[in-house]
Amino acid sequence: MSTWFYVDNARNRQGPVEAEAVAAAFAAGQVNDDSLVWREGLAQWAPLRQFRDELGMGPPAMGPAAVAAPSLPGMAPRKSNTGCLVIGLVVGVGGLIMMAILAAIALPAYQDYVVRSKLTMAYSQVRAVMLPVAEYQQTHGRCPTSLEELGVPRPSTASGPLEVELVALDASRCVIEVPLDGLHSHPSLAGRRLYLTLDETGNVTCSTDLDSSRYAPTGCQ
């Protein structure tokens, strides 16, 4: 049977003693699981906890001291980061949800802004053509039927030249029609038109056949 040596809580070395004596010293509070023990065959002294079964002491009692990992000199005890991970996951998921909500709101709003901007630019360019139309009507007593007849270049925007049609409702009422399909691929513009009308008094009005007025330029119904 192996004999043991141990270092008690007063840091005195004891032994050689039988395993039962070490267990008795533990029960009396003279040593603990961290106390160093040694027997023949061991390369070095080691904590008692590693030999509890061999010393006939059984597993350590469950409790805060038993389940806590031992701290080595100069090493800070390990802190659990479970709470931080949970908070991080909640914040991360919440951020993704918020981004998705903002995107669902912002993207349609931005698309509406782009469509309206293109119609506003087209209206501004075509509105400038109405001055030579009015001059032509006063000079010839009728409306021009084309830009070539009017003698002005085709109006254009950053997207390119605009498709325009000159229509005469009668001798004194001239209309410029702008197909909106070519301005943007938005389905609300499909088959729709912008109308600028020069009436007999010389006033110019704007209208559209859009289903929604939110895309119409300011001052255009």
N, CA, C and O of each residue as an XYZ file, in Angstrom:
884
protein
N       0.845     -1.193      0.000
C       0.000      0.000      0.000
C       0.874      1.233      0.000
O       1.871      1.280      0.721
N       0.524      2.235     -0.792
C       1.336      3.438     -0.925
C       1.225      4.298      0.316
O       0.175      4.366      0.954
N       2.311      4.946      0.642
C       2.311      5.942      1.708
C       2.352      7.319      1.074
O       2.876      7.498     -0.025
N       1.779      8.309      1.798
C       1.573      9.633      1.237
C       2.262     10.698      2.076
O       2.467     10.539      3.279
N       2.603     11.756      1.422
C       3.079     12.977      2.059
C       2.107     14.085      1.652
O       1.565     14.059      0.547
N       1.886     15.051      2.537
C       1.012     16.162      2.177
C       1.473     17.427      2.898
O       2.202     17.366      3.888
N       1.045     18.545      2.394
C       1.332     19.846      3.000
C       0.030     20.362      3.579
O      -0.937     20.584      2.849
N       0.001     20.558      4.912
C      -1.251     20.965      5.551
C      -1.480     22.460      5.368
O      -0.681     23.155      4.739
N      -2.591     22.944      5.933
C      -2.957     24.345      5.747
C      -1.981     25.299      6.417
O      -1.941     26.485      6.088
N      -1.185     24.780      7.367
C      -0.168     25.617      8.000
C       1.138     25.575      7.212
O       2.162     26.097      7.652
N       1.081     24.936      6.026
C       2.224     24.810      5.115
C       3.357     23.956      5.720
O       4.535     24.160      5.425
N       2.969     23.013      6.559
C       3.934     22.046      7.090
C       3.784     20.726      6.356
O       2.671     20.276      6.083
N       4.916     20.111      6.041
C       4.852     18.829      5.342
C       4.639     17.719      6.363
O       5.280     17.672      7.412
N       3.712     16.826      6.015
C       3.386     15.695      6.885
C       3.601     14.405      6.118
O       3.462     14.386      4.895
N       3.934     13.333      6.807
C       4.119     12.030      6.196
C       5.462     11.402      6.565
O       6.306     12.041      7.194
N       5.640     10.201      6.185
C       4.700      9.378      5.400
C       3.531      8.885      6.247
O       3.687      8.530      7.415
N       2.335      8.874      5.611
C       1.142      8.391      6.286
C       0.346      7.551      5.296
O       0.583      7.586      4.088
N      -0.608      6.793      5.842
C      -1.482      6.003      4.994
C      -2.549      6.918      4.370
O      -2.745      8.049      4.814
N      -3.220      6.419      3.351
C      -4.249      7.201      2.666
C      -5.349      7.609      3.624
O      -5.904      8.701      3.501
N      -5.676      6.739      4.588
C      -6.730      7.049      5.534
C      -6.381      8.283      6.366
O      -7.267      9.051      6.741
N      -5.108      8.470      6.650
C      -4.681      9.617      7.455
C      -4.862     10.916      6.679
O      -5.224     11.949      7.243
N      -4.603     10.845      5.374
C      -4.828     12.036      4.543
C      -6.323     12.376      4.518
O      -6.698     13.542      4.635
N      -7.161     11.366      4.367
C      -8.610     11.589      4.357
C      -9.070     12.154      5.690
O      -9.945     13.019      5.720
N      -8.489     11.675      6.812
C      -8.855     12.170      8.132
C      -8.437     13.625      8.292
O      -9.167     14.425      8.877
N      -7.251     13.969      7.766
C      -6.790     15.360      7.838
C      -7.707     16.270      7.047
O      -7.947     17.408      7.452
N      -8.232     15.781      5.908
C      -9.175     16.554      5.113
C     -10.460     16.778      5.895
O     -10.992     17.888      5.934
N     -10.960     15.694      6.528
C     -12.204     15.795      7.289
C     -12.037     16.751      8.458
O     -12.996     17.412      8.858
N     -10.826     16.834      9.016
C     -10.577     17.716     10.154
C     -10.286     19.146      9.721
O     -10.091     20.019     10.567
N     -10.254     19.395      8.428
C     -10.006     20.737      7.940
C      -8.543     21.117      7.916
O      -8.206     22.291      7.761
N      -7.665     20.131      8.070
C      -6.236     20.424      8.054
C      -5.696     20.551      6.631
O      -4.655     21.175      6.423
N      -6.370     19.981      5.673
C      -6.021     20.091      4.257
C      -7.304     20.306      3.460
O      -8.407     20.104      3.969
N      -7.144     20.716      2.207
C      -8.294     20.886      1.324
C      -7.929     20.367     -0.068
O      -6.842     19.823     -0.265
N      -8.823     20.532     -1.015
C      -8.576     19.994     -2.351
C      -7.363     20.611     -3.031
O      -6.779     20.016     -3.937
N      -6.985     21.816     -2.587
C      -5.836     22.476     -3.206
C      -4.520     22.125     -2.531
O      -3.454     22.489     -3.026
N      -4.583     21.428     -1.417
C      -3.345     21.047     -0.704
C      -2.521     20.086     -1.552
O      -3.066     19.207     -2.219
N      -1.226     20.260     -1.520
C      -0.338     19.437     -2.325
C      -0.061     18.111     -1.629
O       0.170     18.063     -0.421
N      -0.088     17.035     -2.413
C       0.211     15.693     -1.903
C       1.213     15.028     -2.844
O       1.401     15.436     -3.990
N       1.859     13.962     -2.295
C       2.824     13.213     -3.122
C       2.915     11.806     -2.590
O       2.770     11.566     -1.392
N       3.160     10.873     -3.500
C       3.454      9.495     -3.142
C       4.480      8.982     -4.121
O       4.741      9.611     -5.147
N       5.053      7.864     -3.814
C       6.063      7.281     -4.688
C       5.435      6.963     -6.045
O       4.327      6.431     -6.113
N       6.129      7.284     -7.095
C       5.633      7.057     -8.446
C       5.164      8.334     -9.123
O       5.014      8.366    -10.345
N       4.927      9.401     -8.336
C       4.519     10.676     -8.922
C       5.753     11.493     -9.283
O       6.739     11.493     -8.545
N       5.703     12.174    -10.395
C       6.849     12.977    -10.839
C       6.980     14.242    -10.015
O       8.075     14.789     -9.891
N       5.864     14.720     -9.444
C       5.907     15.951     -8.675
C       4.690     16.029     -7.774
O       3.746     15.250     -7.904
N       4.733     16.988     -6.857
C       3.594     17.218     -5.981
C       2.414     17.712     -6.816
O       2.592     18.414     -7.811
N       1.211     17.333     -6.394
C       0.009     17.700     -7.144
C      -1.127     17.959     -6.167
O      -1.065     17.510     -5.022
N      -2.181     18.685     -6.598
C      -3.318     18.970     -5.705
C      -4.031     17.694     -5.287
O      -4.133     16.733     -6.049
N      -4.512     17.715     -4.073
C      -5.187     16.552     -3.506
C      -6.390     16.132     -4.341
O      -6.701     14.944     -4.426
N      -7.071     17.103     -4.960
C      -8.295     16.774     -5.678
C      -8.076     15.739     -6.768
O      -9.003     15.012     -7.124
N      -6.875     15.663     -7.297
C      -6.596     14.712     -8.359
C      -6.552     13.270     -7.858
O      -6.548     12.338     -8.662
N      -6.518     13.077     -6.544
C      -6.341     11.725     -5.993
C      -7.422     11.360     -4.999
O      -7.236     10.450     -4.192
N      -8.533     12.044     -5.041
C      -9.595     11.780     -4.065
C     -10.050     10.326     -4.111
O     -10.224      9.686     -3.074
N     -10.242      9.808     -5.335
C     -10.683      8.412     -5.440
C      -9.624      7.478     -4.883
O      -9.937      6.529     -4.164
N      -8.381      7.749     -5.215
C      -7.285      6.881     -4.746
C      -7.130      6.935     -3.231
O      -6.711      5.964     -2.601
N      -7.477      8.093     -2.654
C      -7.393      8.245     -1.207
C      -8.656      7.770     -0.510
O      -8.754      7.843      0.715
N      -9.628      7.283     -1.282
C     -10.860      6.770     -0.711
C     -11.799      7.858     -0.237
O     -12.612      7.636      0.660
N     -11.688      9.056     -0.845
C     -12.496     10.186     -0.398
C     -13.723     10.422     -1.280
O     -14.620     11.169     -0.890
N     -13.777      9.807     -2.449
C     -14.906     10.004     -3.340
C     -14.842     11.355     -4.027
O     -13.916     12.132     -3.793
N     -15.825     11.641     -4.877
C     -15.844     12.921     -5.612
C     -16.083     14.082     -4.663
O     -16.665     13.885     -3.597
N     -15.656     15.274     -5.015
C     -15.877     16.448     -4.166
C     -17.358     16.781     -4.087
O     -18.119     16.525     -5.021
N     -17.756     17.360     -2.947
C     -19.151     17.767     -2.777
C     -19.476     18.878     -3.760
O     -18.669     19.777     -3.994
N     -20.707     18.800     -4.347
C     -21.130     19.809     -5.296
C     -21.449     21.103     -4.557
O     -22.084     21.066     -3.503
N     -21.033     22.216     -5.075
C     -21.267     23.524     -4.464
C     -20.509     24.577     -5.220
O     -19.787     24.255     -6.164
N     -20.645     25.804     -4.843
C     -19.967     26.880     -5.559
C     -18.473     26.686     -5.612
O     -17.846     26.958     -6.636
N     -17.873     26.203     -4.487
C     -16.427     26.032     -4.485
C     -16.028     24.883     -5.370
O     -14.966     24.925     -5.992
N     -16.873     23.826     -5.448
C     -16.500     22.645     -6.216
C     -16.611     22.884     -7.702
O     -15.795     22.367     -8.465
N     -17.591     23.648     -8.137
C     -17.802     23.800     -9.570
C     -16.999     24.944    -10.157
O     -16.842     25.041    -11.374
N     -16.479     25.832     -9.271
C     -15.706     26.961     -9.795
C     -14.339     26.494    -10.219
O     -13.709     25.708     -9.512
N     -13.861     26.961    -11.363
C     -12.533     26.589    -11.850
C     -11.487     27.255    -10.983
O     -11.644     28.428    -10.644
N     -10.403     26.543    -10.601
C      -9.360     27.129     -9.761
C      -8.641     28.240    -10.504
O      -8.450     28.189    -11.719
N      -8.247     29.255     -9.726
C      -7.501     30.365    -10.308
C      -6.018     30.122    -10.101
O      -5.589     29.751     -9.009
N      -5.248     30.327    -11.135
C      -3.809     30.224    -11.033
C      -3.254     31.569    -10.608
O      -3.869     32.597    -10.892
N      -2.104     31.597     -9.933
C      -1.505     32.862     -9.510
C      -1.295     33.779    -10.702
O      -0.777     33.365    -11.740
N      -1.706     35.036    -10.538
C      -1.495     36.020    -11.592
C      -2.523     35.971    -12.700
O      -2.445     36.751    -13.650
N      -3.505     35.050    -12.594
C      -4.514     34.922    -13.648
C      -5.866     35.328    -13.088
O      -6.310     34.812    -12.063
N      -6.514     36.261    -13.774
C      -7.836     36.714    -13.337
C      -8.847     35.611    -13.584
O      -8.751     34.912    -14.592
N      -9.817     35.432    -12.689
C     -10.845     34.401    -12.910
C     -11.618     34.671    -14.176
O     -11.891     35.817    -14.532
N     -11.963     33.593    -14.846
C     -12.709     33.698    -16.104
C     -14.130     34.143    -15.827
O     -14.806     33.629    -14.936
N     -14.565     35.118    -16.622
C     -15.924     35.623    -16.486
C     -16.808     35.052    -17.586
O     -16.395     34.919    -18.738
N     -18.020     34.724    -17.203
C     -18.958     34.219    -18.199
C     -19.413     35.349    -19.103
O     -19.766     36.427    -18.627
N     -19.405     35.100    -20.429
C     -19.864     36.122    -21.376
C     -21.183     35.726    -22.020
O     -21.555     36.231    -23.079
N     -21.898     34.789    -21.342
C     -23.178     34.352    -21.905
C     -24.151     35.510    -22.041
O     -24.839     35.643    -23.054
N     -24.202     36.355    -20.998
C     -25.111     37.496    -21.054
C     -24.774     38.434    -22.191
O     -25.662     38.947    -22.871
N     -23.465     38.658    -22.398
C     -23.053     39.543    -23.495
C     -23.448     38.961    -24.843
O     -23.869     39.683    -25.748
N     -23.304     37.618    -24.966
C     -23.664     36.985    -26.226
C     -25.162     37.122    -26.501
O     -25.581     37.393    -27.627
N     -25.961     36.927    -25.441
C     -27.411     37.043    -25.609
C     -27.792     38.461    -25.994
O     -28.603     38.678    -26.894
N     -27.185     39.439    -25.289
C     -27.471     40.838    -25.608
C     -27.050     41.152    -27.030
O     -27.763     41.835    -27.765
N     -25.858     40.637    -27.419
C     -25.368     40.885    -28.773
C     -26.295     40.305    -29.822
O     -26.555     40.927    -30.852
N     -26.800     39.087    -29.548
C     -27.714     38.469    -30.513
C     -29.013     39.251    -30.612
O     -29.535     39.465    -31.706
N     -29.536     39.679    -29.460
C     -30.790     40.444    -29.471
C     -30.613     41.745    -30.221
O     -31.443     42.120    -31.048
N     -29.495     42.447    -29.916
C     -29.239     43.720    -30.604
C     -29.046     43.499    -32.098
O     -29.554     44.260    -32.921
N     -28.287     42.425    -32.444
C     -28.030     42.148    -33.856
C     -29.302     41.836    -34.625
O     -29.535     42.379    -35.705
N     -30.133     40.949    -34.058
C     -31.388     40.590    -34.723
C     -32.313     41.801    -34.793
O     -32.957     42.048    -35.813
N     -32.368     42.555    -33.687
C     -33.201     43.760    -33.694
C     -32.742     44.759    -34.738
O     -33.556     45.407    -35.396
N     -31.394     44.881    -34.887
C     -30.865     45.794    -35.903
C     -31.229     45.361    -37.305
O     -31.560     46.189    -38.153
N     -31.169     44.042    -37.552
C     -31.534     43.547    -38.883
C     -33.005     43.783    -39.177
O     -33.375     44.159    -40.289
N     -33.840     43.558    -38.170
C     -35.276     43.789    -38.364
C     -35.540     45.264    -38.646
O     -36.324     45.611    -39.529
N     -34.867     46.135    -37.873
C     -35.067     47.571    -38.077
C     -34.590     47.992    -39.463
O     -35.236     48.804    -40.125
N     -33.451     47.437    -39.904
C     -32.950     47.760    -41.241
C     -33.932     47.302    -42.314
O     -34.153     47.994    -43.308
N     -34.519     46.118    -42.098
C     -35.486     45.613    -43.078
C     -36.720     46.513    -43.135
O     -37.255     46.778    -44.211
N     -37.171     46.984    -41.957
C     -38.339     47.869    -41.922
C     -38.024     49.187    -42.616
O     -38.819     49.691    -43.409
N     -36.840     49.745    -42.303
C     -36.452     51.012    -42.929
C     -36.313     50.867    -44.440
O     -36.693     51.752    -45.207
N     -35.751     49.712    -44.850
C     -35.601     49.490    -46.287
C     -36.960     49.375    -46.970
O     -37.160     49.889    -48.070
N     -37.902     48.684    -46.294
C     -39.241     48.529    -46.871
C     -39.945     49.876    -47.011
O     -40.782     50.061    -47.895
N     -39.596     50.817    -46.126
C     -40.196     52.152    -46.212
C     -39.440     53.029    -47.188
O     -40.033     53.743    -47.996
N     -38.096     52.963    -47.099
C     -37.271     53.901    -47.865
C     -37.232     53.597    -49.355
O     -37.245     54.521    -50.167
N     -37.184     52.320    -49.734
C     -37.049     51.989    -51.148
C     -38.234     52.459    -51.984
O     -38.024     53.107    -53.009
N     -39.477     52.159    -51.587
C     -40.607     52.686    -52.376
C     -40.631     54.211    -52.398
O     -40.947     54.815    -53.423
N     -40.293     54.840    -51.255
C     -40.283     56.303    -51.213
C     -39.232     56.860    -52.156
O     -39.461     57.865    -52.830
N     -38.075     56.204    -52.202
C     -37.024     56.671    -53.103
C     -37.441     56.484    -54.568
O     -37.187     57.346    -55.409
N     -38.078     55.357    -54.856
C     -38.535     55.118    -56.229
C     -39.574     56.165    -56.641
O     -39.550     56.656    -57.769
N     -40.486     56.506    -55.722
C     -41.468     57.554    -56.020
C     -40.769     58.877    -56.302
O     -41.162     59.626    -57.197
N     -39.725     59.152    -55.521
C     -38.974     60.399    -55.712
C     -38.324     60.428    -57.096
O     -38.349     61.453    -57.778
N     -37.738     59.290    -57.509
C     -37.081     59.234    -58.816
C     -38.096     59.448    -59.939
O     -37.843     60.215    -60.868
N     -39.249     58.768    -59.853
C     -40.277     58.893    -60.889
C     -40.766     60.336    -60.975
O     -40.862     60.903    -62.064
N     -41.069     60.916    -59.837
C     -41.564     62.300    -59.821
C     -40.508     63.255    -60.380
O     -40.837     64.187    -61.114
N     -39.235     63.022    -60.031
C     -38.159     63.892    -60.533
C     -38.066     63.838    -62.049
O     -37.869     64.865    -62.700
N     -38.206     62.649    -62.609
C     -38.124     62.513    -64.067
C     -39.299     63.219    -64.751
O     -39.122     63.856    -65.790
N     -40.483     63.106    -64.174
C     -41.639     63.794    -64.758
C     -41.505     65.306    -64.627
O     -41.878     66.051    -65.533
N     -40.971     65.752    -63.496
C     -40.781     67.194    -63.299
C     -39.785     67.749    -64.302
O     -39.992     68.830    -64.853
N     -38.696     67.010    -64.545
C     -37.704     67.454    -65.522
C     -38.302     67.482    -66.925
O     -38.074     68.424    -67.684
N     -39.063     66.454    -67.264
C     -39.697     66.420    -68.584
C     -40.671     67.590    -68.739
O     -40.706     68.238    -69.786
N     -41.448     67.855    -67.713
C     -42.402     68.973    -67.756
C     -41.679     70.293    -67.975
O     -42.116     71.126    -68.769
N     -40.556     70.483    -67.258
C     -39.806     71.727    -67.385
C     -39.285     71.931    -68.809
O     -39.351     73.034    -69.351
N     -38.767     70.851    -69.407
C     -38.215     70.962    -70.761
C     -39.305     71.206    -71.805
O     -39.122     72.010    -72.718
N     -40.428     70.518    -71.672
C     -41.515     70.676    -72.651
C     -42.216     72.018    -72.456
O     -42.680     72.628    -73.419
N     -42.290     72.473    -71.206
C     -42.922     73.770    -70.934
C     -42.224     74.892    -71.707
O     -42.868     75.849    -72.135
N     -40.893     74.770    -71.884
C     -40.135     75.798    -72.606
C     -40.510     75.846    -74.087
O     -40.340     76.877    -74.739
N     -41.024     74.719    -74.625
C     -41.396     74.674    -76.045
C     -42.691     75.440    -76.292
O     -42.980     75.824    -77.426
N     -43.481     75.665    -75.222
C     -44.767     76.318    -75.401
C     -44.638     77.776    -75.867
O     -45.556     78.296    -76.502
N     -43.540     78.427    -75.569
C     -43.365     79.819    -76.022
C     -43.302     79.904    -77.548
O     -44.031     80.702    -78.137
N     -42.446     79.098    -78.214
C     -42.478     79.147    -79.675
C     -43.798     78.630    -80.252
O     -44.187     79.046    -81.343
N     -44.491     77.737    -79.549
C     -45.811     77.282    -80.022
C     -46.783     78.456    -80.020
O     -47.521     78.659    -80.984
N     -46.781     79.235    -78.925
C     -47.685     80.386    -78.845
C     -47.355     81.407    -79.927
O     -48.257     81.977    -80.542
N     -46.069     81.639    -80.161
C     -45.677     82.595    -81.206
C     -46.102     82.104    -82.589
O     -46.548     82.886    -83.428
N     -45.956     80.795    -82.813
C     -46.359     80.220    -84.103
C     -47.864     80.378    -84.296
O     -48.321     80.733    -85.383
N     -48.632     80.112    -83.242
C     -50.090     80.196    -83.351
C     -50.544     81.635    -83.651
O     -51.454     81.852    -84.450
N     -49.908     82.594    -83.009
C     -50.274     83.992    -83.248
C     -49.894     84.440    -84.665
O     -50.590     85.238    -85.291
N     -48.764     83.899    -85.151
C     -48.293     84.320    -86.487
C     -49.090     83.661    -87.597
O     -49.429     84.307    -88.588
N     -49.400     82.348    -87.436
C     -50.028     81.593    -88.526
C     -51.525     81.368    -88.326
O     -52.211     80.909    -89.240
N     -52.022     81.681    -87.167
C     -53.450     81.490    -86.917
C     -53.825     80.042    -86.741
O     -55.003     79.699    -86.838
N     -52.887     79.202    -86.493
C     -53.168     77.775    -86.248
C     -52.021     77.182    -85.416
O     -51.006     77.835    -85.171
N     -52.210     75.952    -84.999
C     -51.180     75.285    -84.182
C     -50.184     74.555    -85.080
O     -50.563     74.050    -86.137
N     -48.915     74.494    -84.671
C     -47.949     73.692    -85.420
C     -48.252     72.214    -85.239
O     -48.829     71.818    -84.226
N     -47.870     71.403    -86.205
C     -48.167     69.962    -86.141
C     -46.938     69.103    -85.834
O     -47.054     67.893    -85.643
N     -45.763     69.731    -85.787
C     -44.544     68.976    -85.491
C     -43.452     69.933    -85.034
O     -43.538     71.141    -85.255
N     -42.433     69.386    -84.399
C     -41.304     70.203    -83.976
C     -40.540     70.728    -85.181
O     -39.980     71.823    -85.145
N     -40.521     69.930    -86.258
C     -39.842     70.364    -87.471
C     -40.522     71.604    -88.054
O     -39.864     72.563    -88.457
N     -41.838     71.559    -88.086
C     -42.579     72.714    -88.583
C     -42.378     73.927    -87.671
O     -42.309     75.067    -88.129
N     -42.287     73.651    -86.384
C     -42.092     74.725    -85.411
C     -40.672     75.278    -85.497
O     -40.428     76.444    -85.187
N     -39.728     74.418    -85.926
C     -38.340     74.856    -86.060
C     -37.563     74.853    -84.763
O     -36.663     75.676    -84.590
N     -37.883     73.946    -83.836
C     -37.145     73.856    -82.569
C     -36.660     72.412    -82.400
O     -37.288     71.481    -82.904
N     -35.551     72.228    -81.695
C     -35.052     70.872    -81.474
C     -35.929     70.118    -80.473
O     -36.690     70.714    -79.711
N     -35.801     68.824    -80.497
C     -36.572     67.996    -79.567
C     -36.049     68.231    -78.145
O     -34.839     68.179    -77.920
N     -36.934     68.486    -77.194
C     -36.483     68.663    -75.801
C     -35.908     67.352    -75.263
O     -36.268     66.268    -75.722
N     -35.012     67.470    -74.287
C     -34.377     66.273    -73.738
C     -34.075     66.466    -72.258
O     -34.058     67.580    -71.736
N     -33.837     65.332    -71.606
C     -33.434     65.327    -70.195
C     -32.138     64.544    -70.089
O     -31.551     64.165    -71.103
N     -31.693     64.302    -68.874
C     -30.466     63.533    -68.664
C     -30.603     62.117    -69.206
O     -29.601     61.474    -69.520
N     -31.837     61.623    -69.319
C     -32.065     60.269    -69.825
C     -32.066     60.202    -71.347
O     -32.042     59.115    -71.924
N     -32.093     61.375    -72.005
C     -32.094     61.389    -73.459
C     -33.224     62.229    -74.019
O     -33.967     62.845    -73.254
N     -33.375     62.269    -75.355
C     -34.435     63.063    -75.997
C     -35.819     62.565    -75.594
O     -36.038     61.375    -75.371
N     -36.737     63.513    -75.509
C     -38.117     63.183    -75.149
C     -38.955     62.944    -76.398
O     -38.796     63.616    -77.417
N     -39.845     61.973    -76.291
C     -40.827     61.766    -77.339
C     -41.975     62.737    -77.108
O     -42.619     62.698    -76.060
N     -42.239     63.615    -78.083
C     -43.331     64.587    -77.946
C     -44.197     64.565    -79.199
O     -43.727     64.273    -80.298
N     -45.456     64.879    -79.006
C     -46.400     64.962    -80.122
C     -47.138     66.289    -80.037
O     -47.633     66.657    -78.971
N     -47.217     67.013    -81.154
C     -47.957     68.268    -81.208
C     -49.339     68.021    -81.803
O     -49.462     67.489    -82.907
N     -50.366     68.407    -81.073
C     -51.752     68.146    -81.479
C     -52.533     69.458    -81.432
O     -52.347     70.264    -80.521
N     -53.407     69.667    -82.418
C     -54.265     70.848    -82.447
C     -55.697     70.453    -82.124
O     -56.322     69.710    -82.881
N     -56.229     70.950    -80.993
C     -57.637     70.695    -80.674
C     -58.538     71.520    -81.600
O     -59.601     71.075    -82.033
N     -58.076     72.718    -81.879
C     -58.688     73.575    -82.901
C     -57.630     74.619    -83.253
O     -56.478     74.478    -82.844
N     -57.985     75.646    -83.990
C     -56.997     76.614    -84.472
C     -56.301     77.368    -83.350
O     -55.163     77.810    -83.508
N     -56.984     77.517    -82.213
C     -56.423     78.336    -81.139
C     -55.970     77.546    -79.922
O     -55.343     78.111    -79.025
N     -56.271     76.268    -79.869
C     -55.859     75.451    -78.721
C     -54.859     74.393    -79.169
O     -55.182     73.461    -79.906
N     -53.625     74.579    -78.687
C     -52.526     73.687    -79.095
C     -52.097     72.828    -77.904
O     -52.057     73.295    -76.766
N     -51.780     71.573    -78.189
C     -51.421     70.630    -77.127
C     -50.097     69.952    -77.472
O     -49.856     69.553    -78.611
N     -49.244     69.835    -76.446
C     -48.039     69.000    -76.557
C     -48.251     67.788    -75.659
O     -48.472     67.924    -74.456
N     -48.181     66.604    -76.255
C     -48.350     65.363    -75.506
C     -46.993     64.674    -75.340
O     -46.202     64.600    -76.280
N     -46.736     64.168    -74.118
C     -45.471     63.481    -73.822
C     -45.787     62.077    -73.313
O     -46.288     61.945    -72.196
N     -45.514     61.017    -74.087
C     -45.672     59.654    -73.572
C     -44.715     59.419    -72.404
O     -43.526     59.725    -72.501
N     -45.227     58.882    -71.312
C     -44.413     58.732    -70.099
C     -43.685     57.396    -70.005
O     -42.847     57.210    -69.123
N     -43.995     56.466    -70.905
C     -43.359     55.146    -70.831
C     -41.838     55.239    -70.864
O     -41.141     54.501    -70.168
N     -41.330     56.169    -71.695
C     -39.890     56.238    -71.876
C     -39.145     56.933    -70.756
O     -37.914     56.929    -70.743
N     -39.860     57.528    -69.817
C     -39.190     58.241    -68.734
C     -38.705     57.303    -67.639
O     -37.654     57.527    -67.038
N     -39.478     56.253    -67.383
C     -39.139     55.320    -66.299
C     -39.930     54.036    -66.511
O     -41.010     54.043    -67.102
N     -39.372     52.936    -66.017
C     -40.037     51.636    -66.198
C     -41.124     51.370    -65.159
O     -41.709     50.287    -65.141
N     -41.396     52.335    -64.303
C     -42.418     52.135    -63.274
C     -43.754     51.796    -63.935
O     -44.154     52.459    -64.893
N     -44.445     50.776    -63.437
C     -45.712     50.351    -64.080
C     -46.793     51.431    -64.081
O     -47.692     51.402    -64.922
N     -46.716     52.383    -63.149
C     -47.727     53.440    -63.115
C     -47.658     54.346    -64.330
O     -48.622     55.045    -64.641
N     -46.503     54.338    -65.034
C     -46.348     55.215    -66.192
C     -46.726     54.543    -67.504
O     -46.822     55.203    -68.539
N     -46.937     53.248    -67.462
C     -47.217     52.515    -68.700
C     -48.493     53.030    -69.371
O     -49.570     53.021    -68.776
N     -48.348     53.481    -70.628
C     -49.494     53.954    -71.396
C     -50.023     55.313    -70.974
O     -51.059     55.752    -71.474
N     -49.324     55.996    -70.050
C     -49.800     57.282    -69.563
C     -49.102     58.437    -70.285
O     -48.037     58.266    -70.879
N     -49.737     59.635    -70.219
C     -49.205     60.791    -70.924
C     -49.292     62.057    -70.083
O     -50.109     62.186    -69.171
N     -48.409     62.979    -70.436
C     -48.408     64.315    -69.862
C     -48.898     65.280    -70.947
O     -48.442     65.220    -72.088
N     -49.824     66.164    -70.587
C     -50.410     67.076    -71.572
C     -50.151     68.531    -71.161
O     -50.449     68.924    -70.033
N     -49.606     69.311    -72.066
C     -49.488     70.750    -71.892
C     -50.367     71.410    -72.940
O     -50.195     71.181    -74.137
N     -51.310     72.229    -72.491
C     -52.311     72.821    -73.389
C     -52.207     74.347    -73.395
O     -52.214     74.992    -72.346
N     -52.111     74.901    -74.599
C     -52.141     76.348    -74.786
C     -53.557     76.719    -75.223
O     -54.003     76.324    -76.300
N     -54.276     77.495    -74.364
C     -55.666     77.813    -74.719
C     -55.739     79.112    -75.514
O     -54.719     79.738    -75.803
N     -56.954     79.503    -75.861
C     -57.155     80.674    -76.719
C     -56.735     81.979    -76.052
O     -56.520     82.974    -76.744
N     -56.614     81.999    -74.723
C     -56.190     83.217    -74.027
C     -54.678     83.296    -73.862
O     -54.156     84.288    -73.353
N     -53.977     82.251    -74.292
C     -52.523     82.235    -74.149
C     -52.025     81.587    -72.877
O     -50.817     81.557    -72.640
N     -52.907     81.073    -72.062
C     -52.504     80.380    -70.828
C     -52.105     78.931    -71.113
O     -52.659     78.279    -71.998
N     -51.145     78.452    -70.354
C     -50.688     77.069    -70.500
C     -51.066     76.291    -69.254
O     -50.739     76.707    -68.142
N     -51.742     75.182    -69.422
C     -52.109     74.307    -68.311
C     -51.491     72.935    -68.524
O     -51.204     72.525    -69.648
N     -51.293     72.240    -67.414
C     -50.686     70.900    -67.456
C     -51.633     69.898    -66.824
O     -52.290     70.196    -65.826
N     -51.700     68.723    -67.399
C     -52.523     67.643    -66.853
C     -51.903     66.303    -67.233
O     -51.067     66.221    -68.133
N     -52.328     65.254    -66.528
C     -51.876     63.893    -66.835
C     -53.058     62.952    -66.704
O     -54.094     63.308    -66.143
N     -52.889     61.729    -67.235
C     -53.916     60.706    -67.029
C     -53.393     59.627    -66.081
O     -53.811     58.471    -66.148
N     -52.463     60.025    -65.188
C     -51.938     59.090    -64.192
C     -53.015     58.695    -63.196
O     -53.896     59.493    -62.876
N     -52.941     57.454    -62.705
C     -53.893     57.011    -61.695
C     -53.624     57.687    -60.357
O     -54.547     57.900    -59.571
N     -52.361     58.024    -60.093
C     -51.988     58.655    -58.835
C     -51.351     60.006    -59.110
O     -50.477     60.125    -59.968
N     -51.789     61.017    -58.383
C     -51.260     62.368    -58.595
C     -49.917     62.577    -57.902
O     -49.306     63.633    -58.063
N     -49.442     61.590    -57.132
C     -48.196     61.805    -56.405
C     -46.982     61.873    -57.316
O     -45.927     62.362    -56.911
N     -47.123     61.383    -58.556
C     -46.006     61.459    -59.506
C     -46.072     62.718    -60.377
O     -45.101     63.051    -61.057
N     -47.206     63.413    -60.359
C     -47.371     64.576    -61.235
C     -46.495     65.727    -60.760
O     -46.354     65.940    -59.555
N     -45.903     66.477    -61.696
C     -45.120     67.662    -61.316
C     -46.006     68.691    -60.609
O     -47.226     68.707    -60.775
N     -45.368     69.537    -59.827
C     -46.113     70.599    -59.137
C     -46.826     71.507    -60.162
O     -46.226     71.951    -61.141
N     -48.096     71.763    -59.913
C     -48.883     72.575    -60.832
C     -49.490     71.807    -61.968
O     -50.117     72.394    -62.849
N     -49.314     70.482    -61.969
C     -49.865     69.644    -63.029
C     -50.884     68.692    -62.405
O     -50.576     67.972    -61.455
N     -52.089     68.700    -62.946
C     -53.151     67.886    -62.357
C     -53.330     66.562    -63.119
O     -54.185     65.753    -62.758
